[in-house]
Amino acid sequence: MKAIVTVTLKPSILDPQGEAVLHAVQGMGLKEVKSVRIGKHIELEIQGGDETTLKKKLEQISGELLSNPVMENFHLDLRTGG
């Protein structure tokens, strides 16, 4: 099983890195891009265990360790198989 955690800044938090990328992308001729937000993509490879228990524990880890709940949101995606 693979757990993928995507961490992004909350909409109310300024994203200077995203703004820098936005200006660079527009400067390279892609004026259609109106917004860029930068985040983190974290993959955890998991072997064994009960999916329900794992998901609960991964939610806790994502909220307490992998993200800053004051400034960031996270999305957890569990993938089984290939």
PDB file with SEQRES, HELIX, SHEET and CRYST1 records, atoms N, CA, C and O in Angstrom:
SEQRES   1 A   82  MET LYS ALA ILE VAL THR VAL THR LEU LYS PRO SER ILE          
SEQRES   2 A   82  LEU ASP PRO GLN GLY GLU ALA VAL LEU HIS ALA VAL GLN          
SEQRES   3 A   82  GLY MET GLY LEU LYS GLU VAL LYS SER VAL ARG ILE GLY          
SEQRES   4 A   82  LYS HIS ILE GLU LEU GLU ILE GLN GLY GLY ASP GLU THR          
SEQRES   5 A   82  THR LEU LYS LYS LYS LEU GLU GLN ILE SER GLY GLU LEU          
SEQRES   6 A   82  LEU SER ASN PRO VAL MET GLU ASN PHE HIS LEU ASP LEU          
SEQRES   7 A   82  ARG THR GLY GLY                                              
HELIX    1 AA1 PRO A   16  GLY A   27  1                                  12    
HELIX    2 AA2 GLU A   51  ILE A   61  1                                  11    
HELIX    3 AA3 SER A   62  LEU A   66  3                                   5    
SHEET    1 AA1 3 GLY A  39  GLU A  45  0                                        
SHEET    2 AA1 3 LYS A   2  LEU A   9 -1                                        
SHEET    3 AA1 3 GLU A  72  ARG A  79 -1                                        
CRYST1    1.000    1.000    1.000  90.00  90.00  90.00 P 1           1          
ATOM      1  N   MET A   1       0.840  -1.174   0.000  1.00  0.00           N  
ATOM      2  CA  MET A   1       0.000   0.000   0.000  1.00  0.00           C  
ATOM      3  C   MET A   1       0.887   1.240   0.000  1.00  0.00           C  
ATOM      4  O   MET A   1       1.986   1.244   0.556  1.00  0.00           O  
ATOM      5  N   LYS A   2       0.393   2.261  -0.621  1.00  0.00           N  
ATOM      6  CA  LYS A   2       1.119   3.525  -0.639  1.00  0.00           C  
ATOM      7  C   LYS A   2       0.205   4.615  -0.095  1.00  0.00           C  
ATOM      8  O   LYS A   2      -0.960   4.708  -0.483  1.00  0.00           O  
ATOM      9  N   ALA A   3       0.729   5.427   0.792  1.00  0.00           N  
ATOM     10  CA  ALA A   3       0.012   6.598   1.296  1.00  0.00           C  
ATOM     11  C   ALA A   3       0.664   7.827   0.684  1.00  0.00           C  
ATOM     12  O   ALA A   3       1.879   8.011   0.760  1.00  0.00           O  
ATOM     13  N   ILE A   4      -0.161   8.654   0.083  1.00  0.00           N  
ATOM     14  CA  ILE A   4       0.344   9.898  -0.495  1.00  0.00           C  
ATOM     15  C   ILE A   4      -0.291  11.050   0.268  1.00  0.00           C  
ATOM     16  O   ILE A   4      -1.514  11.171   0.333  1.00  0.00           O  
ATOM     17  N   VAL A   5       0.554  11.891   0.842  1.00  0.00           N  
ATOM     18  CA  VAL A   5       0.093  13.048   1.599  1.00  0.00           C  
ATOM     19  C   VAL A   5       0.485  14.296   0.812  1.00  0.00           C  
ATOM     20  O   VAL A   5       1.657  14.519   0.506  1.00  0.00           O  
ATOM     21  N   THR A   6      -0.513  15.092   0.497  1.00  0.00           N  
ATOM     22  CA  THR A   6      -0.274  16.366  -0.184  1.00  0.00           C  
ATOM     23  C   THR A   6      -0.532  17.473   0.825  1.00  0.00           C  
ATOM     24  O   THR A   6      -1.619  17.565   1.397  1.00  0.00           O  
ATOM     25  N   VAL A   7       0.472  18.311   1.038  1.00  0.00           N  
ATOM     26  CA  VAL A   7       0.378  19.394   2.011  1.00  0.00           C  
ATOM     27  C   VAL A   7       0.431  20.716   1.247  1.00  0.00           C  
ATOM     28  O   VAL A   7       1.335  20.948   0.444  1.00  0.00           O  
ATOM     29  N   THR A   8      -0.549  21.575   1.509  1.00  0.00           N  
ATOM     30  CA  THR A   8      -0.585  22.888   0.856  1.00  0.00           C  
ATOM     31  C   THR A   8      -0.855  23.968   1.893  1.00  0.00           C  
ATOM     32  O   THR A   8      -1.439  23.714   2.946  1.00  0.00           O  
ATOM     33  N   LEU A   9      -0.421  25.165   1.572  1.00  0.00           N  
ATOM     34  CA  LEU A   9      -0.704  26.291   2.453  1.00  0.00           C  
ATOM     35  C   LEU A   9      -2.198  26.588   2.435  1.00  0.00           C  
ATOM     36  O   LEU A   9      -2.857  26.439   1.406  1.00  0.00           O  
ATOM     37  N   LYS A  10      -2.721  27.004   3.570  1.00  0.00           N  
ATOM     38  CA  LYS A  10      -4.119  27.418   3.617  1.00  0.00           C  
ATOM     39  C   LYS A  10      -4.300  28.628   2.693  1.00  0.00           C  
ATOM     40  O   LYS A  10      -3.368  29.413   2.514  1.00  0.00           O  
ATOM     41  N   PRO A  11      -5.481  28.781   2.113  1.00  0.00           N  
ATOM     42  CA  PRO A  11      -5.708  29.890   1.172  1.00  0.00           C  
ATOM     43  C   PRO A  11      -5.401  31.271   1.749  1.00  0.00           C  
ATOM     44  O   PRO A  11      -5.023  32.179   1.008  1.00  0.00           O  
ATOM     45  N   SER A  12      -5.559  31.439   3.050  1.00  0.00           N  
ATOM     46  CA  SER A  12      -5.328  32.746   3.675  1.00  0.00           C  
ATOM     47  C   SER A  12      -3.842  33.054   3.902  1.00  0.00           C  
ATOM     48  O   SER A  12      -3.500  34.179   4.266  1.00  0.00           O  
ATOM     49  N   ILE A  13      -2.956  32.072   3.694  1.00  0.00           N  
ATOM     50  CA  ILE A  13      -1.523  32.242   3.930  1.00  0.00           C  
ATOM     51  C   ILE A  13      -0.840  32.658   2.626  1.00  0.00           C  
ATOM     52  O   ILE A  13      -1.030  32.030   1.584  1.00  0.00           O  
ATOM     53  N   LEU A  14      -0.048  33.717   2.699  1.00  0.00           N  
ATOM     54  CA  LEU A  14       0.702  34.171   1.529  1.00  0.00           C  
ATOM     55  C   LEU A  14       1.724  33.112   1.112  1.00  0.00           C  
ATOM     56  O   LEU A  14       2.289  32.413   1.954  1.00  0.00           O  
ATOM     57  N   ASP A  15       1.949  33.005  -0.194  1.00  0.00           N  
ATOM     58  CA  ASP A  15       2.873  32.009  -0.738  1.00  0.00           C  
ATOM     59  C   ASP A  15       3.910  32.714  -1.616  1.00  0.00           C  
ATOM     60  O   ASP A  15       3.748  32.758  -2.836  1.00  0.00           O  
ATOM     61  N   PRO A  16       4.977  33.267  -1.017  1.00  0.00           N  
ATOM     62  CA  PRO A  16       5.969  33.995  -1.801  1.00  0.00           C  
ATOM     63  C   PRO A  16       6.664  33.126  -2.849  1.00  0.00           C  
ATOM     64  O   PRO A  16       7.008  33.617  -3.924  1.00  0.00           O  
ATOM     65  N   GLN A  17       6.872  31.853  -2.555  1.00  0.00           N  
ATOM     66  CA  GLN A  17       7.497  30.956  -3.526  1.00  0.00           C  
ATOM     67  C   GLN A  17       6.563  30.766  -4.725  1.00  0.00           C  
ATOM     68  O   GLN A  17       7.013  30.767  -5.871  1.00  0.00           O  
ATOM     69  N   GLY A  18       5.287  30.606  -4.465  1.00  0.00           N  
ATOM     70  CA  GLY A  18       4.307  30.489  -5.531  1.00  0.00           C  
ATOM     71  C   GLY A  18       4.258  31.750  -6.383  1.00  0.00           C  
ATOM     72  O   GLY A  18       4.148  31.673  -7.606  1.00  0.00           O  
ATOM     73  N   GLU A  19       4.340  32.912  -5.737  1.00  0.00           N  
ATOM     74  CA  GLU A  19       4.341  34.180  -6.475  1.00  0.00           C  
ATOM     75  C   GLU A  19       5.568  34.298  -7.381  1.00  0.00           C  
ATOM     76  O   GLU A  19       5.467  34.770  -8.514  1.00  0.00           O  
ATOM     77  N   ALA A  20       6.728  33.865  -6.873  1.00  0.00           N  
ATOM     78  CA  ALA A  20       7.955  33.910  -7.679  1.00  0.00           C  
ATOM     79  C   ALA A  20       7.830  33.002  -8.900  1.00  0.00           C  
ATOM     80  O   ALA A  20       8.239  33.374 -10.000  1.00  0.00           O  
ATOM     81  N   VAL A  21       7.264  31.814  -8.705  1.00  0.00           N  
ATOM     82  CA  VAL A  21       7.071  30.900  -9.829  1.00  0.00           C  
ATOM     83  C   VAL A  21       6.060  31.478 -10.813  1.00  0.00           C  
ATOM     84  O   VAL A  21       6.247  31.369 -12.025  1.00  0.00           O  
ATOM     85  N   LEU A  22       4.992  32.091 -10.307  1.00  0.00           N  
ATOM     86  CA  LEU A  22       3.995  32.718 -11.172  1.00  0.00           C  
ATOM     87  C   LEU A  22       4.634  33.763 -12.076  1.00  0.00           C  
ATOM     88  O   LEU A  22       4.397  33.768 -13.284  1.00  0.00           O  
ATOM     89  N   HIS A  23       5.437  34.643 -11.504  1.00  0.00           N  
ATOM     90  CA  HIS A  23       6.083  35.693 -12.298  1.00  0.00           C  
ATOM     91  C   HIS A  23       7.048  35.092 -13.327  1.00  0.00           C  
ATOM     92  O   HIS A  23       7.137  35.573 -14.456  1.00  0.00           O  
ATOM     93  N   ALA A  24       7.762  34.047 -12.932  1.00  0.00           N  
ATOM     94  CA  ALA A  24       8.693  33.406 -13.860  1.00  0.00           C  
ATOM     95  C   ALA A  24       7.947  32.742 -15.013  1.00  0.00           C  
ATOM     96  O   ALA A  24       8.349  32.868 -16.170  1.00  0.00           O  
ATOM     97  N   VAL A  25       6.860  32.034 -14.698  1.00  0.00           N  
ATOM     98  CA  VAL A  25       6.069  31.360 -15.729  1.00  0.00           C  
ATOM     99  C   VAL A  25       5.478  32.386 -16.699  1.00  0.00           C  
ATOM    100  O   VAL A  25       5.518  32.200 -17.915  1.00  0.00           O  
ATOM    101  N   GLN A  26       4.934  33.459 -16.151  1.00  0.00           N  
ATOM    102  CA  GLN A  26       4.374  34.503 -17.014  1.00  0.00           C  
ATOM    103  C   GLN A  26       5.468  35.172 -17.839  1.00  0.00           C  
ATOM    104  O   GLN A  26       5.251  35.518 -19.000  1.00  0.00           O  
ATOM    105  N   GLY A  27       6.647  35.354 -17.235  1.00  0.00           N  
ATOM    106  CA  GLY A  27       7.781  35.936 -17.950  1.00  0.00           C  
ATOM    107  C   GLY A  27       8.279  35.051 -19.076  1.00  0.00           C  
ATOM    108  O   GLY A  27       8.921  35.531 -20.011  1.00  0.00           O  
ATOM    109  N   MET A  28       7.986  33.756 -18.991  1.00  0.00           N  
ATOM    110  CA  MET A  28       8.377  32.818 -20.043  1.00  0.00           C  
ATOM    111  C   MET A  28       7.286  32.687 -21.110  1.00  0.00           C  
ATOM    112  O   MET A  28       7.352  31.823 -21.984  1.00  0.00           O  
ATOM    113  N   GLY A  29       6.288  33.557 -21.020  1.00  0.00           N  
ATOM    114  CA  GLY A  29       5.292  33.624 -22.075  1.00  0.00           C  
ATOM    115  C   GLY A  29       3.975  32.943 -21.798  1.00  0.00           C  
ATOM    116  O   GLY A  29       3.107  32.930 -22.671  1.00  0.00           O  
ATOM    117  N   LEU A  30       3.787  32.379 -20.624  1.00  0.00           N  
ATOM    118  CA  LEU A  30       2.530  31.709 -20.318  1.00  0.00           C  
ATOM    119  C   LEU A  30       1.673  32.630 -19.444  1.00  0.00           C  
ATOM    120  O   LEU A  30       1.504  32.395 -18.248  1.00  0.00           O  
ATOM    121  N   LYS A  31       1.139  33.680 -20.069  1.00  0.00           N  
ATOM    122  CA  LYS A  31       0.374  34.716 -19.363  1.00  0.00           C  
ATOM    123  C   LYS A  31      -0.964  34.189 -18.837  1.00  0.00           C  
ATOM    124  O   LYS A  31      -1.571  34.811 -17.964  1.00  0.00           O  
ATOM    125  N   GLU A  32      -1.427  33.052 -19.358  1.00  0.00           N  
ATOM    126  CA  GLU A  32      -2.714  32.494 -18.948  1.00  0.00           C  
ATOM    127  C   GLU A  32      -2.716  31.996 -17.504  1.00  0.00           C  
ATOM    128  O   GLU A  32      -3.777  31.878 -16.892  1.00  0.00           O  
ATOM    129  N   VAL A  33      -1.539  31.705 -16.958  1.00  0.00           N  
ATOM    130  CA  VAL A  33      -1.456  31.236 -15.568  1.00  0.00           C  
ATOM    131  C   VAL A  33      -1.726  32.426 -14.650  1.00  0.00           C  
ATOM    132  O   VAL A  33      -1.051  33.453 -14.726  1.00  0.00           O  
ATOM    133  N   LYS A  34      -2.720  32.270 -13.788  1.00  0.00           N  
ATOM    134  CA  LYS A  34      -3.138  33.374 -12.921  1.00  0.00           C  
ATOM    135  C   LYS A  34      -2.764  33.170 -11.459  1.00  0.00           C  
ATOM    136  O   LYS A  34      -2.813  34.114 -10.671  1.00  0.00           O  
ATOM    137  N   SER A  35      -2.389  31.944 -11.088  1.00  0.00           N  
ATOM    138  CA  SER A  35      -2.059  31.686  -9.694  1.00  0.00           C  
ATOM    139  C   SER A  35      -1.190  30.436  -9.598  1.00  0.00           C  
ATOM    140  O   SER A  35      -1.369  29.482 -10.356  1.00  0.00           O  
ATOM    141  N   VAL A  36      -0.250  30.454  -8.660  1.00  0.00           N  
ATOM    142  CA  VAL A  36       0.582  29.283  -8.369  1.00  0.00           C  
ATOM    143  C   VAL A  36       0.682  29.158  -6.852  1.00  0.00           C  
ATOM    144  O   VAL A  36       0.965  30.133  -6.157  1.00  0.00           O  
ATOM    145  N   ARG A  37       0.447  27.954  -6.349  1.00  0.00           N  
ATOM    146  CA  ARG A  37       0.632  27.649  -4.939  1.00  0.00           C  
ATOM    147  C   ARG A  37       1.598  26.472  -4.856  1.00  0.00           C  
ATOM    148  O   ARG A  37       1.441  25.491  -5.582  1.00  0.00           O  
ATOM    149  N   ILE A  38       2.574  26.560  -3.996  1.00  0.00           N  
ATOM    150  CA  ILE A  38       3.579  25.521  -3.838  1.00  0.00           C  
ATOM    151  C   ILE A  38       3.232  24.678  -2.608  1.00  0.00           C  
ATOM    152  O   ILE A  38       2.814  25.211  -1.580  1.00  0.00           O  
ATOM    153  N   GLY A  39       3.407  23.364  -2.724  1.00  0.00           N  
ATOM    154  CA  GLY A  39       3.122  22.463  -1.611  1.00  0.00           C  
ATOM    155  C   GLY A  39       4.151  21.357  -1.520  1.00  0.00           C  
ATOM    156  O   GLY A  39       5.204  21.411  -2.155  1.00  0.00           O  
ATOM    157  N   LYS A  40       3.831  20.355  -0.723  1.00  0.00           N  
ATOM    158  CA  LYS A  40       4.711  19.200  -0.534  1.00  0.00           C  
ATOM    159  C   LYS A  40       3.956  17.935  -0.928  1.00  0.00           C  
ATOM    160  O   LYS A  40       2.750  17.825  -0.706  1.00  0.00           O  
ATOM    161  N   HIS A  41       4.668  16.997  -1.505  1.00  0.00           N  
ATOM    162  CA  HIS A  41       4.130  15.697  -1.901  1.00  0.00           C  
ATOM    163  C   HIS A  41       4.961  14.653  -1.155  1.00  0.00           C  
ATOM    164  O   HIS A  41       6.167  14.544  -1.375  1.00  0.00           O  
ATOM    165  N   ILE A  42       4.320  13.893  -0.279  1.00  0.00           N  
ATOM    166  CA  ILE A  42       5.033  12.929   0.560  1.00  0.00           C  
ATOM    167  C   ILE A  42       4.445  11.546   0.306  1.00  0.00           C  
ATOM    168  O   ILE A  42       3.233  11.356   0.400  1.00  0.00           O  
ATOM    169  N   GLU A  43       5.307  10.578  -0.018  1.00  0.00           N  
ATOM    170  CA  GLU A  43       4.864   9.204  -0.258  1.00  0.00           C  
ATOM    171  C   GLU A  43       5.418   8.288   0.828  1.00  0.00           C  
ATOM    172  O   GLU A  43       6.604   8.336   1.157  1.00  0.00           O  
ATOM    173  N   LEU A  44       4.542   7.458   1.375  1.00  0.00           N  
ATOM    174  CA  LEU A  44       4.942   6.473   2.373  1.00  0.00           C  
ATOM    175  C   LEU A  44       4.556   5.100   1.844  1.00  0.00           C  
ATOM    176  O   LEU A  44       3.391   4.856   1.531  1.00  0.00           O  
ATOM    177  N   GLU A  45       5.520   4.216   1.745  1.00  0.00           N  
ATOM    178  CA  GLU A  45       5.267   2.836   1.315  1.00  0.00           C  
ATOM    179  C   GLU A  45       4.971   2.026   2.570  1.00  0.00           C  
ATOM    180  O   GLU A  45       5.759   2.037   3.515  1.00  0.00           O  
ATOM    181  N   ILE A  46       3.827   1.316   2.588  1.00  0.00           N  
ATOM    182  CA  ILE A  46       3.381   0.606   3.773  1.00  0.00           C  
ATOM    183  C   ILE A  46       3.179  -0.867   3.431  1.00  0.00           C  
ATOM    184  O   ILE A  46       2.609  -1.212   2.396  1.00  0.00           O  
ATOM    185  N   GLN A  47       3.657  -1.716   4.321  1.00  0.00           N  
ATOM    186  CA  GLN A  47       3.535  -3.152   4.094  1.00  0.00           C  
ATOM    187  C   GLN A  47       2.762  -3.757   5.259  1.00  0.00           C  
ATOM    188  O   GLN A  47       3.210  -3.696   6.404  1.00  0.00           O  
ATOM    189  N   GLY A  48       1.599  -4.340   4.970  1.00  0.00           N  
ATOM    190  CA  GLY A  48       0.798  -4.990   5.998  1.00  0.00           C  
ATOM    191  C   GLY A  48      -0.043  -4.012   6.798  1.00  0.00           C  
ATOM    192  O   GLY A  48       0.012  -2.800   6.591  1.00  0.00           O  
ATOM    193  N   GLY A  49      -0.817  -4.564   7.712  1.00  0.00           N  
ATOM    194  CA  GLY A  49      -1.645  -3.753   8.591  1.00  0.00           C  
ATOM    195  C   GLY A  49      -3.074  -3.630   8.105  1.00  0.00           C  
ATOM    196  O   GLY A  49      -3.373  -3.856   6.933  1.00  0.00           O  
ATOM    197  N   ASP A  50      -3.944  -3.270   9.016  1.00  0.00           N  
ATOM    198  CA  ASP A  50      -5.356  -3.067   8.738  1.00  0.00           C  
ATOM    199  C   ASP A  50      -5.566  -1.671   8.152  1.00  0.00           C  
ATOM    200  O   ASP A  50      -5.127  -0.679   8.733  1.00  0.00           O  
ATOM    201  N   GLU A  51      -6.236  -1.596   7.004  1.00  0.00           N  
ATOM    202  CA  GLU A  51      -6.381  -0.320   6.295  1.00  0.00           C  
ATOM    203  C   GLU A  51      -7.088   0.739   7.135  1.00  0.00           C  
ATOM    204  O   GLU A  51      -6.690   1.904   7.120  1.00  0.00           O  
ATOM    205  N   THR A  52      -8.119   0.354   7.859  1.00  0.00           N  
ATOM    206  CA  THR A  52      -8.852   1.324   8.683  1.00  0.00           C  
ATOM    207  C   THR A  52      -7.971   1.886   9.791  1.00  0.00           C  
ATOM    208  O   THR A  52      -7.965   3.093  10.033  1.00  0.00           O  
ATOM    209  N   THR A  53      -7.229   1.013  10.463  1.00  0.00           N  
ATOM    210  CA  THR A  53      -6.319   1.447  11.527  1.00  0.00           C  
ATOM    211  C   THR A  53      -5.194   2.306  10.955  1.00  0.00           C  
ATOM    212  O   THR A  53      -4.843   3.340  11.522  1.00  0.00           O  
ATOM    213  N   LEU A  54      -4.630   1.867   9.821  1.00  0.00           N  
ATOM    214  CA  LEU A  54      -3.558   2.634   9.186  1.00  0.00           C  
ATOM    215  C   LEU A  54      -4.030   4.026   8.799  1.00  0.00           C  
ATOM    216  O   LEU A  54      -3.330   5.012   9.031  1.00  0.00           O  
ATOM    217  N   LYS A  55      -5.213   4.106   8.211  1.00  0.00           N  
ATOM    218  CA  LYS A  55      -5.722   5.410   7.775  1.00  0.00           C  
ATOM    219  C   LYS A  55      -5.871   6.359   8.955  1.00  0.00           C  
ATOM    220  O   LYS A  55      -5.507   7.531   8.858  1.00  0.00           O  
ATOM    221  N   LYS A  56      -6.402   5.863  10.070  1.00  0.00           N  
ATOM    222  CA  LYS A  56      -6.569   6.694  11.263  1.00  0.00           C  
ATOM    223  C   LYS A  56      -5.216   7.201  11.765  1.00  0.00           C  
ATOM    224  O   LYS A  56      -5.072   8.379  12.092  1.00  0.00           O  
ATOM    225  N   LYS A  57      -4.232   6.309  11.824  1.00  0.00           N  
ATOM    226  CA  LYS A  57      -2.901   6.696  12.303  1.00  0.00           C  
ATOM    227  C   LYS A  57      -2.228   7.666  11.324  1.00  0.00           C  
ATOM    228  O   LYS A  57      -1.573   8.622  11.740  1.00  0.00           O  
ATOM    229  N   LEU A  58      -2.398   7.410  10.017  1.00  0.00           N  
ATOM    230  CA  LEU A  58      -1.812   8.307   9.008  1.00  0.00           C  
ATOM    231  C   LEU A  58      -2.446   9.695   9.045  1.00  0.00           C  
ATOM    232  O   LEU A  58      -1.762  10.693   8.817  1.00  0.00           O  
ATOM    233  N   GLU A  59      -3.738   9.768   9.330  1.00  0.00           N  
ATOM    234  CA  GLU A  59      -4.396  11.076   9.487  1.00  0.00           C  
ATOM    235  C   GLU A  59      -3.747  11.842  10.645  1.00  0.00           C  
ATOM    236  O   GLU A  59      -3.474  13.037  10.532  1.00  0.00           O  
ATOM    237  N   GLN A  60      -3.507  11.153  11.743  1.00  0.00           N  
ATOM    238  CA  GLN A  60      -2.876  11.779  12.906  1.00  0.00           C  
ATOM    239  C   GLN A  60      -1.459  12.249  12.560  1.00  0.00           C  
ATOM    240  O   GLN A  60      -1.085  13.381  12.864  1.00  0.00           O  
ATOM    241  N   ILE A  61      -0.679  11.375  11.925  1.00  0.00           N  
ATOM    242  CA  ILE A  61       0.708  11.716  11.565  1.00  0.00           C  
ATOM    243  C   ILE A  61       0.739  12.885  10.585  1.00  0.00           C  
ATOM    244  O   ILE A  61       1.580  13.777  10.700  1.00  0.00           O  
ATOM    245  N   SER A  62      -0.175  12.876   9.627  1.00  0.00           N  
ATOM    246  CA  SER A  62      -0.230  13.957   8.636  1.00  0.00           C  
ATOM    247  C   SER A  62      -0.553  15.289   9.292  1.00  0.00           C  
ATOM    248  O   SER A  62       0.009  16.321   8.926  1.00  0.00           O  
ATOM    249  N   GLY A  63      -1.464  15.265  10.266  1.00  0.00           N  
ATOM    250  CA  GLY A  63      -1.866  16.496  10.939  1.00  0.00           C  
ATOM    251  C   GLY A  63      -0.881  17.001  11.974  1.00  0.00           C  
ATOM    252  O   GLY A  63      -0.818  18.202  12.234  1.00  0.00           O  
ATOM    253  N   GLU A  64      -0.107  16.095  12.572  1.00  0.00           N  
ATOM    254  CA  GLU A  64       0.793  16.491  13.658  1.00  0.00           C  
ATOM    255  C   GLU A  64       2.261  16.582  13.254  1.00  0.00           C  
ATOM    256  O   GLU A  64       3.018  17.351  13.847  1.00  0.00           O  
ATOM    257  N   LEU A  65       2.675  15.798  12.243  1.00  0.00           N  
ATOM    258  CA  LEU A  65       4.090  15.738  11.896  1.00  0.00           C  
ATOM    259  C   LEU A  65       4.385  16.285  10.496  1.00  0.00           C  
ATOM    260  O   LEU A  65       5.317  17.067  10.311  1.00  0.00           O  
ATOM    261  N   LEU A  66       3.593  15.871   9.529  1.00  0.00           N  
ATOM    262  CA  LEU A  66       3.899  16.215   8.129  1.00  0.00           C  
ATOM    263  C   LEU A  66       3.385  17.583   7.715  1.00  0.00           C  
ATOM    264  O   LEU A  66       3.817  18.125   6.698  1.00  0.00           O  
ATOM    265  N   SER A  67       2.466  18.150   8.495  1.00  0.00           N  
ATOM    266  CA  SER A  67       1.942  19.475   8.168  1.00  0.00           C  
ATOM    267  C   SER A  67       1.883  20.334   9.423  1.00  0.00           C  
ATOM    268  O   SER A  67       1.914  19.833  10.547  1.00  0.00           O  
ATOM    269  N   ASN A  68       1.798  21.624   9.203  1.00  0.00           N  
ATOM    270  CA  ASN A  68       1.628  22.588  10.289  1.00  0.00           C  
ATOM    271  C   ASN A  68       0.158  23.009  10.263  1.00  0.00           C  
ATOM    272  O   ASN A  68      -0.234  23.774   9.382  1.00  0.00           O  
ATOM    273  N   PRO A  69      -0.668  22.533  11.204  1.00  0.00           N  
ATOM    274  CA  PRO A  69      -2.105  22.789  11.139  1.00  0.00           C  
ATOM    275  C   PRO A  69      -2.488  24.271  11.219  1.00  0.00           C  
ATOM    276  O   PRO A  69      -3.603  24.635  10.846  1.00  0.00           O  
ATOM    277  N   VAL A  70      -1.604  25.107  11.687  1.00  0.00           N  
ATOM    278  CA  VAL A  70      -1.892  26.535  11.750  1.00  0.00           C  
ATOM    279  C   VAL A  70      -1.856  27.154  10.350  1.00  0.00           C  
ATOM    280  O   VAL A  70      -2.652  28.039  10.039  1.00  0.00           O  
ATOM    281  N   MET A  71      -0.928  26.684   9.510  1.00  0.00           N  
ATOM    282  CA  MET A  71      -0.709  27.294   8.201  1.00  0.00           C  
ATOM    283  C   MET A  71      -1.053  26.400   7.013  1.00  0.00           C  
ATOM    284  O   MET A  71      -1.214  26.896   5.898  1.00  0.00           O  
ATOM    285  N   GLU A  72      -1.169  25.092   7.236  1.00  0.00           N  
ATOM    286  CA  GLU A  72      -1.276  24.172   6.114  1.00  0.00           C  
ATOM    287  C   GLU A  72      -2.482  23.238   6.233  1.00  0.00           C  
ATOM    288  O   GLU A  72      -2.953  22.931   7.328  1.00  0.00           O  
ATOM    289  N   ASN A  73      -2.959  22.801   5.077  1.00  0.00           N  
ATOM    290  CA  ASN A  73      -3.946  21.736   4.966  1.00  0.00           C  
ATOM    291  C   ASN A  73      -3.247  20.513   4.412  1.00  0.00           C  
ATOM    292  O   ASN A  73      -2.189  20.625   3.792  1.00  0.00           O  
ATOM    293  N   PHE A  74      -3.833  19.342   4.631  1.00  0.00           N  
ATOM    294  CA  PHE A  74      -3.270  18.139   4.010  1.00  0.00           C  
ATOM    295  C   PHE A  74      -4.391  17.292   3.438  1.00  0.00           C  
ATOM    296  O   PHE A  74      -5.539  17.359   3.877  1.00  0.00           O  
ATOM    297  N   HIS A  75      -4.029  16.502   2.456  1.00  0.00           N  
ATOM    298  CA  HIS A  75      -4.942  15.540   1.854  1.00  0.00           C  
ATOM    299  C   HIS A  75      -4.231  14.195   1.848  1.00  0.00           C  
ATOM    300  O   HIS A  75      -3.096  14.093   1.384  1.00  0.00           O  
ATOM    301  N   LEU A  76      -4.892  13.166   2.360  1.00  0.00           N  
ATOM    302  CA  LEU A  76      -4.324  11.818   2.425  1.00  0.00           C  
ATOM    303  C   LEU A  76      -5.004  10.942   1.398  1.00  0.00           C  
ATOM    304  O   LEU A  76      -6.232  10.881   1.334  1.00  0.00           O  
ATOM    305  N   ASP A  77      -4.198  10.259   0.587  1.00  0.00           N  
ATOM    306  CA  ASP A  77      -4.703   9.356  -0.442  1.00  0.00           C  
ATOM    307  C   ASP A  77      -4.033   8.008  -0.237  1.00  0.00           C  
ATOM    308  O   ASP A  77      -2.812   7.897  -0.347  1.00  0.00           O  
ATOM    309  N   LEU A  78      -4.828   6.974   0.064  1.00  0.00           N  
ATOM    310  CA  LEU A  78      -4.305   5.618   0.220  1.00  0.00           C  
ATOM    311  C   LEU A  78      -4.523   4.864  -1.078  1.00  0.00           C  
ATOM    312  O   LEU A  78      -5.626   4.860  -1.624  1.00  0.00           O  
ATOM    313  N   ARG A  79      -3.472   4.228  -1.572  1.00  0.00           N  
ATOM    314  CA  ARG A  79      -3.552   3.463  -2.816  1.00  0.00           C  
ATOM    315  C   ARG A  79      -3.096   2.030  -2.566  1.00  0.00           C  
ATOM    316  O   ARG A  79      -2.011   1.791  -2.036  1.00  0.00           O  
ATOM    317  N   THR A  80      -3.921   1.109  -2.945  1.00  0.00           N  
ATOM    318  CA  THR A  80      -3.578  -0.296  -2.803  1.00  0.00           C  
ATOM    319  C   THR A  80      -3.250  -0.863  -4.181  1.00  0.00           C  
ATOM    320  O   THR A  80      -3.707  -0.355  -5.205  1.00  0.00           O  
ATOM    321  N   GLY A  81      -2.458  -1.911  -4.184  1.00  0.00           N  
ATOM    322  CA  GLY A  81      -2.100  -2.559  -5.448  1.00  0.00           C  
ATOM    323  C   GLY A  81      -1.072  -1.788  -6.243  1.00  0.00           C  
ATOM    324  O   GLY A  81      -0.446  -0.853  -5.744  1.00  0.00           O  
ATOM    325  N   GLY A  82      -0.901  -2.217  -7.551  1.00  0.00           N  
ATOM    326  CA  GLY A  82       0.071  -1.693  -8.493  1.00  0.00           C  
ATOM    327  C   GLY A  82       0.341  -0.282  -8.387  1.00  0.00           C  
ATOM    328  O   GLY A  82       1.152   0.250  -9.145  1.00  0.00           O  
TER     329      GLY A  82                                                      
END                                                                             
